[in-house]
């Protein structure tokens, strides 16, 4: 979280858009959303939590007020991890070429 928190607000918006794109590609479900929110430590009533648990999920996290960006990042990363794991065990079991299964470690610093 320290890495994300240290980014400028405009860069945080860019990162939120990128992670939301990965979540969309993983075809998150409402169940993924609920499981990810539970893992994220963010209250289920927080805006990002509510958005990701909708059916279909809402992905406008970058448009949230900057005070919500850290919560949105925590929710998105947690939900993406749940969806990615589910996809790896079902649709993508064996040989899969989805780039978002093998994202590189962050090397960018604020």
Backbone bond lengths (Angstrom), bond angles and torsions (degrees), N, CA, C in turn:
res aa  C-N    CA-C-N  psi(-1)  N-CA   C-N-CA  omega(-1)  CA-C   N-CA-C  phi
1 X - - - 1.437 - - 1.519 111.56 -
2 X 1.319 116.44 -31.14 1.462 119.80 -179.17 1.516 111.91 -58.46
3 X 1.320 116.33 -39.80 1.461 120.73 179.69 1.513 109.83 -60.67
4 X 1.315 117.11 -50.56 1.462 121.33 -177.01 1.526 110.87 -66.59
5 X 1.315 117.20 -43.40 1.468 121.16 -178.87 1.516 112.19 -60.25
6 X 1.315 116.89 -30.59 1.454 121.00 -178.16 1.521 114.67 -80.63
7 X 1.321 117.42 -6.26 1.461 120.60 179.51 1.523 111.15 -77.13
8 X 1.308 115.56 152.30 1.463 121.00 173.44 1.534 108.40 -64.65
9 X 1.328 117.98 150.80 1.473 120.39 -178.21 1.534 113.95 -53.53
10 X 1.319 118.53 -39.10 1.464 119.31 179.61 1.524 110.86 -67.63
11 X 1.313 117.41 -36.04 1.471 120.79 177.59 1.528 110.04 -69.97
12 X 1.334 117.02 -36.74 1.456 120.10 175.78 1.531 109.99 -59.81
13 X 1.317 117.24 -42.12 1.466 120.93 178.05 1.523 110.83 -60.90
14 X 1.329 116.87 -42.17 1.470 120.39 179.00 1.525 110.98 -62.49
15 X 1.336 116.47 -43.17 1.464 120.74 -179.82 1.528 109.79 -65.44
16 X 1.322 116.99 -41.82 1.466 120.05 178.28 1.524 110.85 -60.43
17 X 1.320 117.13 -41.40 1.465 120.25 178.13 1.517 111.28 -63.62
18 X 1.331 116.13 -40.84 1.465 120.03 -179.59 1.527 111.25 -65.73
19 X 1.320 116.95 -47.08 1.465 120.35 -179.04 1.533 110.12 -66.93
20 X 1.322 117.68 -37.29 1.467 120.83 176.28 1.533 109.91 -61.57
21 X 1.319 116.61 -37.20 1.464 120.44 176.95 1.519 111.91 -62.69
22 X 1.327 116.88 -41.22 1.467 120.07 176.80 1.527 110.08 -64.23
23 X 1.320 116.46 -42.08 1.458 120.22 179.62 1.524 110.56 -62.05
24 X 1.318 116.85 -40.61 1.467 120.38 177.72 1.524 110.64 -62.31
25 X 1.338 116.31 -43.02 1.465 120.53 -179.65 1.530 111.40 -64.37
26 X 1.331 116.23 -30.33 1.467 120.50 179.04 1.524 111.22 -79.17
27 X 1.335 117.00 -2.32 1.466 122.52 179.70 1.520 111.63 52.19
28 X 1.344 115.41 58.08 1.458 118.67 -179.33 1.519 110.33 -61.14
29 X 1.306 113.97 148.60 1.460 122.01 178.41 1.532 108.83 -109.65
30 X 1.317 116.37 169.38 1.465 119.82 176.09 1.533 109.78 -60.81
31 X 1.328 117.03 -36.34 1.476 120.72 177.97 1.525 110.57 -65.05
32 X 1.335 117.33 -41.14 1.469 120.74 175.32 1.528 109.09 -59.78
33 X 1.335 115.48 -42.57 1.464 120.51 -179.54 1.512 111.43 -59.76
34 X 1.318 117.14 -48.28 1.465 120.60 -179.59 1.530 111.46 -63.39
35 X 1.326 117.01 -43.12 1.472 120.53 179.54 1.523 110.75 -65.68
36 X 1.326 116.96 -41.43 1.459 120.76 179.60 1.512 112.37 -66.77
37 X 1.314 116.92 -40.64 1.470 120.59 178.00 1.521 109.20 -61.86
38 X 1.325 117.18 -43.43 1.466 120.61 179.23 1.526 111.05 -59.84
39 X 1.321 117.79 -36.89 1.473 122.24 179.50 1.516 112.53 -77.53
40 X 1.320 117.45 -23.92 1.468 121.41 -171.78 1.519 114.30 -75.00
41 X 1.312 117.16 -24.30 1.461 120.41 -175.61 1.523 112.82 82.76
42 X 1.324 117.33 3.08 1.455 122.45 178.06 1.528 107.63 -91.88
43 X 1.328 116.44 139.53 1.461 120.46 -179.45 1.527 110.57 -58.39
44 X 1.325 117.33 141.15 1.467 120.63 179.30 1.528 113.06 -63.29
45 X 1.336 117.00 -18.32 1.463 120.77 -179.26 1.522 113.29 -92.07
46 X 1.331 117.54 -4.32 1.466 120.83 178.19 1.528 109.33 -68.26
47 X 1.312 117.25 148.64 1.468 121.39 -177.71 1.524 113.73 -49.45
48 X 1.338 119.63 -50.47 1.478 118.70 -178.72 1.530 112.44 -61.49
49 X 1.335 116.90 -35.76 1.468 120.84 179.63 1.518 110.89 -65.84
50 X 1.304 116.03 -44.85 1.461 120.60 179.59 1.529 109.96 -63.73
51 X 1.327 116.60 -43.63 1.469 120.91 -178.19 1.525 112.13 -60.26
52 X 1.331 116.89 -44.36 1.462 120.11 -174.03 1.534 111.46 -75.73
53 X 1.340 117.31 -21.55 1.467 120.53 -179.04 1.524 112.89 -90.25
54 X 1.322 118.09 -2.68 1.464 120.61 178.08 1.527 108.92 -69.85
55 X 1.303 115.06 159.34 1.460 119.58 178.82 1.526 108.50 -123.81
56 X 1.321 118.64 101.21 1.470 128.07 4.71 1.528 111.13 -79.90
57 X 1.343 116.26 158.99 1.465 120.40 179.90 1.526 111.35 -62.22
58 X 1.318 115.88 151.84 1.466 122.46 173.80 1.525 107.33 -99.93
59 X 1.321 117.09 139.25 1.460 121.18 -174.45 1.525 113.71 -117.44
60 X 1.309 119.84 16.92 1.462 122.18 -176.50 1.515 113.99 -82.49
61 X 1.309 117.08 42.45 1.460 121.32 -175.23 1.524 113.37 -64.43
62 X 1.310 117.45 -34.41 1.462 120.87 -179.07 1.522 111.01 -66.63
63 X 1.322 118.11 -21.20 1.460 121.66 179.98 1.529 112.06 -85.43
64 X 1.316 117.49 -7.66 1.460 120.08 177.38 1.527 109.81 -67.55
65 X 1.331 117.75 156.96 1.473 119.67 175.24 1.528 109.86 -57.63
66 X 1.310 117.14 149.20 1.467 121.13 -176.49 1.526 112.43 -57.83
67 X 1.309 118.21 -26.70 1.469 121.06 177.74 1.529 111.99 -66.03
68 X 1.314 117.54 -16.38 1.473 122.44 -179.88 1.526 112.70 -98.12
69 X 1.321 118.20 -6.18 1.465 121.09 -172.90 1.526 113.11 -62.68
70 X 1.315 119.03 -42.80 1.473 120.16 -179.09 1.527 110.00 -64.23
71 X 1.332 116.89 -42.64 1.470 119.82 177.02 1.524 110.26 -61.55
72 X 1.321 116.11 -43.75 1.469 120.22 -179.72 1.531 110.54 -61.28
73 X 1.325 117.11 -42.18 1.457 121.09 179.66 1.525 110.38 -62.59
74 X 1.325 116.82 -45.32 1.462 120.73 179.70 1.527 110.81 -60.42
75 X 1.330 116.02 -44.78 1.464 120.37 179.88 1.521 110.50 -64.22
76 X 1.327 117.04 -48.68 1.463 120.48 -177.10 1.522 112.21 -60.67
77 X 1.309 117.23 -45.98 1.464 120.46 -178.62 1.534 110.15 -64.44
78 X 1.322 117.01 -42.29 1.463 120.09 179.91 1.526 111.63 -65.48
79 X 1.317 116.50 -44.10 1.462 120.13 -179.51 1.529 110.22 -67.87
80 X 1.331 116.93 -40.81 1.458 119.46 177.37 1.528 110.43 -60.11
81 X 1.336 117.56 -41.34 1.471 120.67 179.28 1.531 110.99 -60.75
82 X 1.320 116.65 -41.22 1.472 120.75 178.71 1.535 109.86 -64.71
83 X 1.329 116.62 -49.01 1.467 120.90 -178.08 1.527 111.41 -64.92
84 X 1.321 116.41 -40.78 1.465 120.31 179.76 1.524 110.55 -62.57
85 X 1.318 116.70 -42.76 1.465 120.82 178.28 1.530 110.32 -62.50
86 X 1.329 116.44 -45.30 1.467 120.10 179.10 1.520 110.68 -60.24
87 X 1.326 116.69 -45.43 1.472 120.32 -179.16 1.528 111.73 -64.15
88 X 1.339 116.70 -40.45 1.470 120.46 179.22 1.525 111.42 -61.45
89 X 1.333 115.92 -33.93 1.468 120.64 -176.73 1.523 112.97 -86.70
90 X 1.330 118.01 -12.32 1.464 120.09 -176.92 1.525 110.54 -121.50
91 X 1.307 116.92 -90.42 1.462 122.32 -173.53 1.525 113.62 -62.38
92 X 1.301 117.04 -34.48 1.467 120.35 -172.62 1.527 112.52 -105.22
93 X 1.306 117.11 16.72 1.460 120.54 -179.32 1.526 109.48 -64.52
94 X 1.307 115.80 133.58 1.466 120.02 -178.76 1.509 110.34 93.20
95 X 1.298 116.74 -125.61 1.461 121.85 -177.93 1.526 109.72 -89.84
96 X 1.309 115.31 121.94 1.462 120.41 -179.57 1.516 108.13 -144.64
97 X 1.299 116.64 139.13 1.454 120.43 -177.56 1.515 114.96 -108.62
98 X 1.329 117.86 13.44 1.460 119.09 179.42 1.529 110.48 -65.62
99 X 1.316 116.63 120.62 1.465 121.60 -179.20 1.523 111.63 -62.87
100 X 1.324 117.31 -31.70 1.462 119.69 -176.50 1.525 113.10 -71.24
101 X 1.329 118.80 -7.98 1.463 120.50 172.81 1.529 110.97 -76.82
102 X 1.322 116.54 -19.82 1.466 120.97 -174.31 1.526 111.06 -130.99
103 X 1.320 116.32 57.14 1.457 120.42 -179.70 1.525 109.82 -69.68
104 X 1.336 117.26 140.56 1.457 119.32 178.43 1.520 111.04 -71.39
105 X 1.317 116.90 155.57 1.458 121.04 175.30 1.515 109.64 -64.86
106 X 1.310 115.92 146.36 1.466 120.15 179.75 1.525 109.52 -66.64
107 X 1.313 115.39 129.54 1.463 120.21 177.63 1.517 110.98 -117.49
108 X 1.319 116.04 -5.40 1.459 120.96 -178.76 1.514 109.63 -81.95
109 X 1.300 115.98 139.21 1.470 121.82 176.81 1.512 107.64 -117.49
110 X 1.355 116.59 149.71 1.465 120.14 -178.87 1.508 113.23 -60.23
